[in-house]
């Protein structure tokens, strides 16, 4: 069975946010998947690489080195990579570079506003009387941002993280799926209007329906702080690994 690498979420070291990586690694090990919680270079207990590599290139190199370590002496070694936010971005980049990566679990990977998502958000807000009172001020603010968008405003709309263009992300996923990489995309409520429906991934990429898996947790925050939401996430990831990578594969 493939090992699972749990890479850093931002600058949080290898225990993961609210010890998520510790708990998930234990459950995966119980299910038969060796699990490695790792610190990328410059985070936690890992020193910075001496080479002047950019963040993404350094992260990909670290992930590939971890797979080398796990697969020492096994030419057929393979791995699943789990990552939250920037960790998901690093996992995607590593999977493109290394054919030994056969699975990805991506928490809040790139996402994009759609017309349907805007309409859903509007309907939800208009069910509450307070939303009507706040509407004029919100519309005025939106007009001002459109007329004079600042860098801060643009960063705020995506949490300071710039996803690739939607078409580029679609090509990335399509290429990985064509290589038979199994992908589980999980979105939390933190994405707001950029992800507010369980089916939204397939609204962007209808051709990927049935080719990768997606889950939506409307009551979870970005790092699954609440105990119940974290437990649900751990169960979902463990069950997905069991289904997509059965022991007899």
MIDOSE-1310 file (N, C-alpha, C; in nm, 2 decimals, decimal comma, always signed):
residues 249
xxxx	+0,08/-0,12/+0,00/+0,00/+0,00/+0,00/+0,09/+0,12/+0,00; +0,05/+0,23/-0,07/+0,13/+0,35/-0,08/+0,14/+0,42/+0,06; +0,26/+0,47/+0,09/+0,28/+0,55/+0,21/+0,21/+0,69/+0,19; +0,18/+0,76/+0,30/+0,11/+0,89/+0,29/+0,21/+0,99/+0,35
xxxx	+0,24/+1,09/+0,27/+0,32/+1,20/+0,32/+0,23/+1,32/+0,36; +0,25/+1,37/+0,48/+0,17/+1,48/+0,53/+0,26/+1,60/+0,54; +0,24/+1,70/+0,44/+0,33/+1,81/+0,43/+0,28/+1,93/+0,51; +0,36/+2,03/+0,53/+0,33/+2,14/+0,61/+0,21/+2,22/+0,56
xxxx	+0,12/+2,27/+0,65/+0,02/+2,36/+0,61/+0,08/+2,50/+0,64; +0,12/+2,57/+0,54/+0,18/+2,70/+0,56/+0,31/+2,68/+0,64; +0,32/+2,76/+0,75/+0,45/+2,74/+0,83/+0,42/+2,66/+0,96; +0,31/+2,60/+0,97/+0,28/+2,51/+1,08/+0,37/+2,38/+1,07
xxxx	+0,44/+2,35/+1,18/+0,53/+2,24/+1,17/+0,45/+2,10/+1,17; +0,53/+1,99/+1,17/+0,47/+1,86/+1,12/+0,36/+1,81/+1,21; +0,33/+1,86/+1,32/+0,21/+1,81/+1,40/+0,08/+1,85/+1,33; +0,09/+1,95/+1,24/-0,03/+1,99/+1,17/-0,12/+2,08/+1,25
xxxx	-0,21/+2,16/+1,19/-0,30/+2,25/+1,26/-0,38/+2,17/+1,36; -0,37/+2,21/+1,49/-0,45/+2,15/+1,60/-0,43/+2,00/+1,60; -0,30/+1,96/+1,58/-0,25/+1,82/+1,58/-0,32/+1,73/+1,48; -0,38/+1,79/+1,37/-0,44/+1,71/+1,27/-0,35/+1,60/+1,21
xxxx	-0,23/+1,64/+1,18/-0,14/+1,54/+1,11/-0,11/+1,42/+1,20; -0,10/+1,45/+1,33/-0,07/+1,34/+1,43/-0,18/+1,24/+1,43; -0,31/+1,29/+1,44/-0,42/+1,21/+1,45/-0,45/+1,13/+1,32; -0,43/+1,20/+1,21/-0,45/+1,14/+1,08/-0,35/+1,03/+1,05
xxxx	-0,22/+1,06/+1,09/-0,12/+0,96/+1,06/-0,14/+0,83/+1,14; -0,19/+0,85/+1,26/-0,22/+0,73/+1,34/-0,34/+0,64/+1,28; -0,44/+0,71/+1,23/-0,55/+0,64/+1,17/-0,51/+0,57/+1,04; -0,43/+0,64/+0,96/-0,38/+0,58/+0,84/-0,29/+0,46/+0,86
xxxx	-0,21/+0,47/+0,96/-0,12/+0,36/+1,00/-0,20/+0,24/+1,04; -0,31/+0,26/+1,12/-0,40/+0,15/+1,16/-0,47/+0,09/+1,04; -0,49/+0,17/+0,93/-0,55/+0,12/+0,81/-0,45/+0,05/+0,71; -0,32/+0,05/+0,75/-0,22/-0,02/+0,67/-0,13/+0,07/+0,59
xxxx	-0,15/+0,21/+0,59/-0,07/+0,30/+0,52/+0,04/+0,36/+0,60; +0,16/+0,33/+0,57/+0,27/+0,40/+0,64/+0,25/+0,55/+0,63; +0,27/+0,63/+0,73/+0,25/+0,77/+0,72/+0,37/+0,85/+0,78; +0,41/+0,95/+0,70/+0,53/+1,03/+0,74/+0,48/+1,17/+0,75
xxxx	+0,50/+1,23/+0,87/+0,47/+1,37/+0,89/+0,61/+1,44/+0,88; +0,61/+1,53/+0,78/+0,74/+1,59/+0,75/+0,74/+1,75/+0,75; +0,85/+1,80/+0,79/+0,87/+1,95/+0,78/+0,95/+1,98/+0,65; +0,89/+2,07/+0,57/+0,97/+2,12/+0,46/+1,09/+2,20/+0,50
xxxx	+1,18/+2,22/+0,41/+1,30/+2,30/+0,45/+1,27/+2,43/+0,50; +1,33/+2,47/+0,62/+1,31/+2,60/+0,68/+1,19/+2,61/+0,77; +1,12/+2,49/+0,79/+1,00/+2,49/+0,88/+1,03/+2,39/+0,99; +0,98/+2,42/+1,11/+0,99/+2,32/+1,22/+1,14/+2,28/+1,25
xxxx	+1,16/+2,15/+1,24/+1,30/+2,10/+1,27/+1,39/+2,09/+1,15; +1,34/+2,13/+1,03/+1,42/+2,12/+0,91/+1,49/+2,25/+0,88; +1,62/+2,24/+0,86/+1,70/+2,36/+0,82/+1,67/+2,40/+0,68; +1,71/+2,52/+0,64/+1,69/+2,56/+0,50/+1,79/+2,49/+0,41
xxxx	+1,75/+2,47/+0,29/+1,85/+2,41/+0,19/+1,96/+2,51/+0,16; +2,08/+2,46/+0,14/+2,19/+2,56/+0,11/+2,17/+2,62/-0,03; +2,11/+2,54/-0,12/+2,08/+2,59/-0,26/+1,98/+2,71/-0,25; +1,99/+2,80/-0,34/+1,90/+2,91/-0,35/+1,78/+2,87/-0,44
xxxx	+1,70/+2,78/-0,39/+1,58/+2,74/-0,46/+1,46/+2,83/-0,41; +1,36/+2,85/-0,50/+1,24/+2,91/-0,47/+1,16/+2,82/-0,38; +1,05/+2,88/-0,32/+0,97/+2,80/-0,22/+0,91/+2,68/-0,29; +0,85/+2,69/-0,41/+0,79/+2,58/-0,47/+0,89/+2,47/-0,51
xxxx	+1,00/+2,51/-0,57/+1,10/+2,41/-0,61/+1,16/+2,34/-0,49; +1,18/+2,42/-0,39/+1,24/+2,36/-0,26/+1,14/+2,26/-0,20; +1,01/+2,29/-0,20/+0,91/+2,20/-0,15/+0,90/+2,07/-0,23; +0,90/+2,08/-0,36/+0,90/+1,97/-0,45/+1,02/+1,88/-0,42
xxxx	+1,14/+1,94/-0,41/+1,26/+1,86/-0,39/+1,25/+1,79/-0,25; +1,19/+1,85/-0,15/+1,18/+1,79/-0,02/+1,08/+1,67/-0,03; +0,97/+1,69/-0,10/+0,87/+1,58/-0,11/+0,94/+1,46/-0,18; +1,01/+1,49/-0,29/+1,07/+1,38/-0,36/+1,18/+1,31/-0,28
xxxx	+1,25/+1,38/-0,20/+1,35/+1,32/-0,11/+1,28/+1,23/+0,00; +1,17/+1,28/+0,05/+1,10/+1,20/+0,14/+1,05/+1,06/+0,08; +1,01/+1,07/-0,04/+0,97/+0,94/-0,11/+1,09/+0,85/-0,13; +1,20/+0,91/-0,16/+1,33/+0,83/-0,17/+1,35/+0,76/-0,04
xxxx	+1,34/+0,83/+0,07/+1,36/+0,77/+0,20/+1,26/+0,66/+0,23; +1,13/+0,68/+0,20/+1,03/+0,58/+0,23/+1,05/+0,46/+0,14; +1,10/+0,48/+0,02/+1,11/+0,37/-0,08/+1,25/+0,32/-0,09; +1,33/+0,34/+0,00/+1,47/+0,29/+0,00/+1,47/+0,14/-0,03
xxxx	+1,53/+0,10/-0,13/+1,54/-0,05/-0,16/+1,41/-0,10/-0,23; +1,31/-0,02/-0,26/+1,19/-0,06/-0,32/+1,17/+0,02/-0,45; +1,20/-0,04/-0,57/+1,18/+0,04/-0,69/+1,04/+0,06/-0,73; +0,95/-0,01/-0,66/+0,80/+0,01/-0,69/+0,73/+0,10/-0,59
xxxx	+0,81/+0,17/-0,51/+0,76/+0,26/-0,40/+0,66/+0,36/-0,46; +0,56/+0,39/-0,39/+0,46/+0,49/-0,43/+0,41/+0,57/-0,31; +0,35/+0,68/-0,33/+0,31/+0,77/-0,22/+0,18/+0,85/-0,26; +0,11/+0,88/-0,15/+0,00/+0,97/-0,15/+0,05/+1,09/-0,08
xxxx	+0,02/+1,21/-0,13/+0,06/+1,33/-0,06/-0,07/+1,41/-0,01; -0,07/+1,45/+0,12/-0,17/+1,52/+0,18/-0,13/+1,66/+0,21; -0,20/+1,76/+0,17/-0,16/+1,90/+0,20/-0,28/+1,99/+0,21; -0,26/+2,09/+0,30/-0,37/+2,19/+0,32/-0,31/+2,33/+0,26
xxxx	-0,40/+2,39/+0,19/-0,37/+2,53/+0,13/-0,24/+2,52/+0,05; -0,13/+2,59/+0,10/-0,01/+2,59/+0,02/+0,05/+2,45/+0,02; +0,02/+2,37/+0,12/+0,06/+2,23/+0,11/-0,01/+2,15/+0,00; -0,13/+2,19/-0,03/-0,20/+2,13/-0,15/-0,13/+2,17/-0,28
xxxx	-0,09/+2,30/-0,28/-0,02/+2,35/-0,40/+0,11/+2,28/-0,42; +0,18/+2,26/-0,31/+0,31/+2,18/-0,32/+0,29/+2,04/-0,36; +0,18/+1,98/-0,31/+0,15/+1,84/-0,34/+0,12/+1,83/-0,49; +0,04/+1,92/-0,55/+0,01/+1,92/-0,69/+0,14/+1,93/-0,77
xxxx	+0,23/+2,02/-0,74/+0,35/+2,05/-0,81/+0,44/+1,92/-0,80; +0,45/+1,86/-0,69/+0,53/+1,74/-0,67/+0,48/+1,62/-0,76; +0,34/+1,61/-0,76/+0,28/+1,50/-0,84/+0,31/+1,52/-0,99; +0,32/+1,64/-1,03/+0,35/+1,66/-1,18/+0,50/+1,62/-1,20
xxxx	+0,58/+1,64/-1,10/+0,72/+1,61/-1,12/+0,77/+1,47/-1,09; +0,69/+1,39/-1,02/+0,73/+1,26/-0,97/+0,62/+1,16/-0,99; +0,65/+1,06/-1,08/+0,54/+0,96/-1,11/+0,52/+0,86/-1,00; +0,60/+0,87/-0,90/+0,58/+0,78/-0,78/+0,46/+0,82/-0,70
xxxx	+0,42/+0,95/-0,72/+0,30/+1,00/-0,65/+0,18/+0,95/-0,72; +0,10/+0,87/-0,65/-0,02/+0,80/-0,71/-0,15/+0,85/-0,66; -0,14/+0,94/-0,55/-0,26/+0,99/-0,49/-0,24/+1,13/-0,43; -0,34/+1,21/-0,43/-0,33/+1,34/-0,37/-0,46/+1,36/-0,28
xxxx	-0,44/+1,42/-0,16/-0,55/+1,46/-0,08/-0,53/+1,61/-0,06; -0,61/+1,69/-0,12/-0,59/+1,84/-0,12/-0,70/+1,91/-0,04; -0,66/+1,98/+0,06/-0,75/+2,05/+0,14/-0,75/+2,20/+0,10; -0,86/+2,25/+0,06/-0,87/+2,39/+0,01/-0,77/+2,42/-0,10
xxxx	-0,76/+2,34/-0,21/-0,68/+2,37/-0,32/-0,73/+2,49/-0,40; -0,68/+2,52/-0,51/-0,73/+2,64/-0,59/-0,88/+2,63/-0,61; -0,94/+2,75/-0,60/-1,09/+2,75/-0,63/-1,12/+2,89/-0,69; -1,24/+2,90/-0,76/-1,27/+3,01/-0,84/-1,41/+3,05/-0,83
xxxx	-1,44/+3,17/-0,83/-1,58/+3,22/-0,83/-1,65/+3,19/-0,96; -1,77/+3,14/-0,95/-1,85/+3,11/-1,07/-1,98/+3,19/-1,06; -2,05/+3,20/-1,17/-2,18/+3,27/-1,17/-2,28/+3,21/-1,07; -2,28/+3,07/-1,08/-2,37/+3,00/-0,99/-2,34/+3,02/-0,84
xxxx	-2,21/+3,03/-0,81/-2,17/+3,05/-0,67/-2,21/+3,18/-0,62; -2,20/+3,28/-0,71/-2,24/+3,42/-0,67/-2,39/+3,42/-0,64; -2,47/+3,35/-0,73/-2,61/+3,35/-0,71/-2,65/+3,28/-0,58; -2,58/+3,17/-0,55/-2,61/+3,09/-0,43/-2,58/+3,18/-0,31
xxxx	-2,46/+3,25/-0,31/-2,43/+3,34/-0,20/-2,53/+3,45/-0,18; -2,58/+3,51/-0,29/-2,68/+3,62/-0,29/-2,81/+3,57/-0,23; -2,85/+3,45/-0,27/-2,98/+3,39/-0,22/-2,97/+3,37/-0,07; -2,85/+3,32/-0,03/-2,83/+3,29/+0,12/-2,84/+3,42/+0,20
xxxx	-2,77/+3,52/+0,15/-2,77/+3,65/+0,22/-2,91/+3,71/+0,23; -2,98/+3,71/+0,12/-3,11/+3,78/+0,12/-3,22/+3,71/+0,20; -3,19/+3,59/+0,25/-3,28/+3,53/+0,34/-3,28/+3,59/+0,48; -3,18/+3,68/+0,51/-3,17/+3,74/+0,64/-3,19/+3,89/+0,62
xxxx	-3,28/+3,95/+0,70/-3,32/+4,09/+0,69/-3,19/+4,18/+0,71; -3,10/+4,14/+0,79/-2,98/+4,23/+0,81/-2,90/+4,24/+0,68; -2,91/+4,14/+0,60/-2,84/+4,15/+0,47/-2,89/+4,26/+0,38; -3,02/+4,29/+0,38/-3,08/+4,39/+0,30/-3,03/+4,53/+0,35
xxxx	-3,01/+4,55/+0,48/-2,97/+4,67/+0,53/-2,82/+4,70/+0,50; -2,74/+4,59/+0,49/-2,60/+4,61/+0,46/-2,57/+4,62/+0,31; -2,67/+4,58/+0,23/-2,65/+4,57/+0,09/-2,60/+4,70/+0,02; -2,65/+4,82/+0,05/-2,60/+4,94/-0,02/-2,46/+4,97/+0,01
xxxx	-2,41/+4,95/+0,13/-2,27/+4,97/+0,17/-2,18/+4,87/+0,10; -2,23/+4,75/+0,09/-2,14/+4,65/+0,02/-2,13/+4,67/-0,13; -2,24/+4,72/-0,19/-2,24/+4,75/-0,33/-2,15/+4,87/-0,36; -2,15/+4,97/-0,27/-2,07/+5,08/-0,29/-1,92/+5,05/-0,28
xxxx	-1,89/+4,96/-0,18/-1,75/+4,92/-0,16/-1,70/+4,84/-0,28; -1,79/+4,75/-0,34/-1,75/+4,68/-0,45/-1,72/+4,77/-0,57; -1,80/+4,87/-0,59/-1,78/+4,96/-0,70/-1,65/+5,03/-0,69; -1,62/+5,07/-0,56/-1,49/+5,14/-0,54/-1,37/+5,05/-0,57
xxxx	-1,38/+4,93/-0,53/-1,27/+4,83/-0,55/-1,25/+4,81/-0,70; -1,36/+4,80/-0,78/-1,35/+4,78/-0,92/-1,29/+4,90/-0,99; -1,32/+5,02/-0,94/-1,27/+5,14/-1,00/-1,12/+5,16/-0,97; -1,08/+5,12/-0,85/-0,95/+5,14/-0,81/-0,90/+5,02/-0,72
xxxx	-0,87/+4,91/-0,79/-0,83/+4,79/-0,71/-0,69/+4,80/-0,66; -0,68/+4,79/-0,53/-0,55/+4,79/-0,47/-0,49/+4,65/-0,46; -0,36/+4,64/-0,44/-0,30/+4,51/-0,42/-0,36/+4,44/-0,29; -0,38/+4,52/-0,19/-0,44/+4,46/-0,07/-0,58/+4,40/-0,09
xxxx	-0,66/+4,47/-0,17/-0,79/+4,43/-0,19/-0,79/+4,30/-0,27; -0,70/+4,29/-0,37/-0,69/+4,17/-0,45/-0,64/+4,05/-0,37; -0,54/+4,08/-0,28/-0,49/+3,97/-0,20/-0,60/+3,92/-0,10; -0,68/+4,02/-0,05/-0,78/+3,98/+0,05/-0,89/+3,89/-0,01
xxxx	-0,91/+3,90/-0,14/-1,02/+3,82/-0,21/-0,97/+3,68/-0,22; -0,84/+3,65/-0,21/-0,80/+3,51/-0,22/-0,72/+3,47/-0,10; -0,73/+3,55/+0,01/-0,65/+3,51/+0,13/-0,50/+3,53/+0,12; -0,46/+3,62/+0,02/-0,32/+3,64/+0,00/-0,25/+3,54/-0,08
xxxx	-0,32/+3,44/-0,13/-0,27/+3,33/-0,21/-0,32/+3,34/-0,35; -0,24/+3,34/-0,44/-0,28/+3,35/-0,58/-0,29/+3,22/-0,65; -0,41/+3,17/-0,68/-0,42/+3,04/-0,75/-0,38/+3,06/-0,90; -0,35/+2,95/-0,97/-0,32/+2,97/-1,11/-0,45/+3,00/-1,18
xxxx	-0,45/+3,05/-1,31/-0,57/+3,07/-1,38/-0,65/+2,94/-1,39; -0,78/+2,95/-1,39/-0,87/+2,84/-1,39/-0,84/+2,74/-1,50; -0,81/+2,79/-1,62/-0,78/+2,70/-1,73/-0,65/+2,62/-1,71; -0,56/+2,68/-1,65/-0,43/+2,62/-1,62/-0,45/+2,51/-1,51
xxxx	-0,53/+2,54/-1,41/-0,56/+2,44/-1,30/-0,63/+2,32/-1,36; -0,73/+2,35/-1,45/-0,80/+2,24/-1,52/-0,70/+2,15/-1,59; -0,61/+2,21/-1,67/-0,51/+2,13/-1,74/-0,43/+2,04/-1,65; -0,39/+2,10/-1,53/-0,31/+2,03/-1,44/-0,38/+1,91/-1,38
xxxx	-0,50/+1,93/-1,34/-0,58/+1,81/-1,29/-0,60/+1,71/-1,40; -0,64/+1,75/-1,52/-0,66/+1,66/-1,63/-0,54/+1,58/-1,66; -0,42/+1,64/-1,66/-0,30/+1,57/-1,68/-0,27/+1,46/-1,57; -0,29/+1,50/-1,45/-0,27/+1,40/-1,34/-0,37/+1,29/-1,35
xxxx	-0,49/+1,32/-1,37/-0,59/+1,21/-1,39/-0,56/+1,12/-1,50; -0,51/+1,17/-1,61/-0,47/+1,09/-1,73/-0,36/+1,00/-1,69; -0,28/+1,03/-1,59/-0,17/+0,95/-1,55/-0,21/+0,85/-1,44; -0,34/+0,85/-1,41/-0,41/+0,76/-1,31/-0,37/+0,80/-1,17
xxxx	-0,34/+0,93/-1,15/-0,33/+0,98/-1,01/-0,47/+1,00/-0,95; -0,49/+0,94/-0,84/-0,62/+0,95/-0,77/-0,62/+1,07/-0,68; -0,73/+1,15/-0,70/-0,73/+1,28/-0,63/-0,86/+1,30/-0,55; -0,84/+1,34/-0,43/-0,95/+1,38/-0,34/-0,94/+1,53/-0,31
xxxx	-1,03/+1,61/-0,36/-1,03/+1,76/-0,33/-1,13/+1,79/-0,22; -1,09/+1,85/-0,11/-1,18/+1,88/+0,00/-1,18/+2,03/+0,02; -1,30/+2,09/+0,03/-1,31/+2,23/+0,05/-1,39/+2,26/+0,18; -1,34/+2,37/+0,25/-1,41/+2,41/+0,37/-1,49/+2,54/+0,34
xxxx	-1,56/+2,59/+0,45/-1,63/+2,71/+0,43/-1,55/+2,83/+0,42; -1,42/+2,82/+0,45/-1,33/+2,93/+0,44/-1,32/+3,00/+0,31; -1,36/+2,93/+0,20/-1,34/+2,98/+0,07/-1,45/+3,08/+0,03; -1,56/+3,08/+0,11/-1,67/+3,18/+0,09/-1,73/+3,16/-0,05
xxxx	-1,75/+3,26/-0,12/-1,82/+3,26/-0,25/-1,74/+3,18/-0,36; -1,61/+3,16/-0,33/-1,52/+3,08/-0,43/-1,55/+2,93/-0,42; -1,61/+2,89/-0,31/-1,66/+2,75/-0,31/-1,77/+2,74/-0,20; -1,89/+2,72/-0,25/-2,01/+2,72/-0,16/-2,11/+2,62/-0,19
xxxx	-2,07/+2,51/-0,26/-2,16/+2,40/-0,30/-2,08/+2,28/-0,33; -2,14/+2,16/-0,29/-2,06/+2,04/-0,30/-2,03/+2,00/-0,44; -2,10/+2,05/-0,54/-2,08/+2,02/-0,68/-1,99/+2,12/-0,75; -1,94/+2,22/-0,68/-1,88/+2,33/-0,75/-1,76/+2,30/-0,83
xxxx	-1,68/+2,20/-0,79/-1,56/+2,16/-0,86/-1,60/+2,12/-1,00; -1,71/+2,05/-1,01/-1,76/+2,00/-1,14/-1,83/+2,11/-1,23; -1,87/+2,21/-1,16/-1,92/+2,33/-1,24/-1,80/+2,39/-1,32; -1,69/+2,40/-1,26/-1,57/+2,45/-1,33/-1,52/+2,35/-1,44
xxxx	-1,51/+2,22/-1,40/-1,45/+2,12/-1,48/-1,55/+2,00/-1,50; -1,65/+2,02/-1,58/-1,75/+1,91/-1,59/-1,69/+1,78/-1,65; -1,58/+1,79/-1,73/-1,52/+1,68/-1,79/-1,45/+1,59/-1,68; -1,43/+1,64/-1,56/-1,36/+1,56/-1,46/-1,46/+1,49/-1,36
xxxx	-1,59/+1,51/-1,39/-1,68/+1,44/-1,30/-1,66/+1,28/-1,32; -1,66/+1,22/-1,21/-1,63/+1,07/-1,21/-1,49/+1,03/-1,22; -1,40/+1,13/-1,24/-1,26/+1,10/-1,26/-1,17/+1,14/-1,14; -1,23/+1,22/-1,05/-1,17/+1,26/-0,92/-1,28/+1,28/-0,82
xxxx	-1,24/+1,28/-0,70/-1,34/+1,29/-0,59/-1,33/+1,42/-0,52; -1,45/+1,47/-0,47/-1,46/+1,60/-0,41/-1,55/+1,59/-0,29; -1,51/+1,66/-0,18/-1,60/+1,67/-0,06/-1,60/+1,82/-0,02; -1,72/+1,86/+0,04/-1,74/+1,99/+0,09/-1,78/+1,99/+0,23
xxxx	-1,72/+2,07/+0,32/-1,75/+2,08/+0,46/-1,80/+2,22/+0,49; -1,93/+2,25/+0,47/-1,97/+2,39/+0,49/-1,96/+2,44/+0,63; -1,94/+2,35/+0,73/-1,93/+2,40/+0,87/-1,79/+2,39/+0,92; -1,70/+2,36/+0,84/-1,56/+2,36/+0,88/-1,48/+2,48/+0,84
xxxx	-1,39/+2,52/+0,93/-1,30/+2,63/+0,89/-1,18/+2,58/+0,82; -1,09/+2,67/+0,78/-0,98/+2,63/+0,69/-0,89/+2,52/+0,75; -0,87/+2,52/+0,88/-0,78/+2,42/+0,94/-0,85/+2,32/+1,02; -0,98/+2,31/+1,01/-1,07/+2,21/+1,07/-1,04/+2,21/+1,23
xxxx	-1,06/+2,32/+1,28/-1,03/+2,34/+1,43/-1,12/+2,26/+1,52; -1,25/+2,26/+1,49/-1,35/+2,20/+1,57/-1,33/+2,05/+1,57; -1,34/+1,99/+1,69/-1,31/+1,84/+1,71/-1,40/+1,76/+1,61; -1,53/+1,79/+1,61/-1,62/+1,71/+1,52/-1,58/+1,71/+1,38
xxxx	-1,55/+1,83/+1,33/-1,51/+1,85/+1,19/-1,38/+1,78/+1,16; -1,29/+1,79/+1,25/-1,16/+1,72/+1,23/-1,18/+1,57/+1,23; -1,26/+1,52/+1,32/-1,28/+1,38/+1,32/-1,35/+1,33/+1,19; -1,44/+1,41/+1,14/-1,51/+1,38/+1,01/-1,41/+1,38/+0,90
xxxx	-1,32/+1,47/+0,90/-1,22/+1,48/+0,79/-1,12/+1,36/+0,80; -1,08/+1,32/+0,92/-0,99/+1,21/+0,93/-1,05/+1,08/+0,88; -1,18/+1,06/+0,92/-1,25/+0,94/+0,87/-1,27/+0,94/+0,72; -1,30/+1,06/+0,66/-1,32/+1,07/+0,52/-1,19/+1,04/+0,44
xxxx	-1,08/+1,09/+0,49/-0,95/+1,07/+0,42/-0,91/+0,92/+0,44; -0,93/+0,87/+0,55/-0,89/+0,72/+0,58/-0,98/+0,63/+0,49; -1,11/+0,66/+0,49/-1,20/+0,58/+0,41/-1,16/+0,59/+0,26; -1,13/+0,71/+0,21/-1,10/+0,73/+0,07/-0,97/+0,65/+0,04
xxxx	-0,87/+0,66/+0,12/-0,75/+0,58/+0,10/-0,78/+0,43/+0,09; -0,86/+0,38/+0,18/-0,90/+0,24/+0,18/-0,97/+0,20/+0,05; -1,06/+0,29/+0,00/-1,14/+0,26/-0,12/-1,05/+0,27/-0,25; -0,97/+0,37/-0,25/-0,90/+0,40/-0,38/-0,77/+0,32/-0,38
xxxx	-0,72/+0,27/-0,27/-0,59/+0,20/-0,27/-0,61/+0,07/-0,18; -0,70/-0,02/-0,22/-0,72/-0,14/-0,14/-0,60/-0,22/-0,12; -0,60/-0,30/-0,02/-0,48/-0,37/+0,02/-0,43/-0,47/-0,08; -0,52/-0,52/-0,17/-0,48/-0,62/-0,27/-0,43/-0,56/-0,39
x	-0,42/-0,42/-0,40/-0,37/-0,36/-0,52/-0,22/-0,38/-0,53
